[in-house]
Amino acid sequence: MALSLDERLRSAVAALLHATGESQADLAAALGVSQAQVSRRQSGAAAWSVAGCDLVAAHYGIDVLDLLAGPTRATESLPDHRRRPVRSTSRARQATAQGGGNS
């Protein structure tokens, strides 16, 4: 079953938060709203406005249509400099998963 636009948007914002290592409080500060407002929007108790979508997309440096397309497109569009640094243990896991680890 396909996700609704609201669900895709909430999933995309959650994925962007994860990919950048930001918290809801960090996003709220960037948008000029309270953390509680971001939380309500992310839980579905309130809706993201069109203006809010524009602000979120601009904050992450992606096109608003990529944000609305869902979490995969949103995170793929995220500029490299906005991604959280990969921890060394994660790099080792990635190398192992890609066949680059020692056997």
C-alpha positions, 0 to 999 in steps of 0.5 A: 500500500502506498504512503500518503503524501503526509506519511511520505513527508514525515518519513522524509523529515525523519530520514533527513534528521537521521542522515544529518544527525540533527534532532527535532530541536535542531530542526525547530531552531533552524525553522524558527519554531518550537521543538514541540511544533516539529514533534506534532508535525512528525507525529501527525497531530499537525500537518506540515504547511507548504511554507514549512516544506519549503523551509525544511527543504531549504534547510537541508539544501534539497529541492522541495519536490525531493522532500515530498517524494519521500525518504529515499529521494530526500536522503539521496538528494542531501548534499554530502556536506550536510551528512553526518560524519561516518564513524570509523566502526561504520566504515569498517562494517561498510567495507566488510559488507562490500567484501573489503574486510579481512577474512 
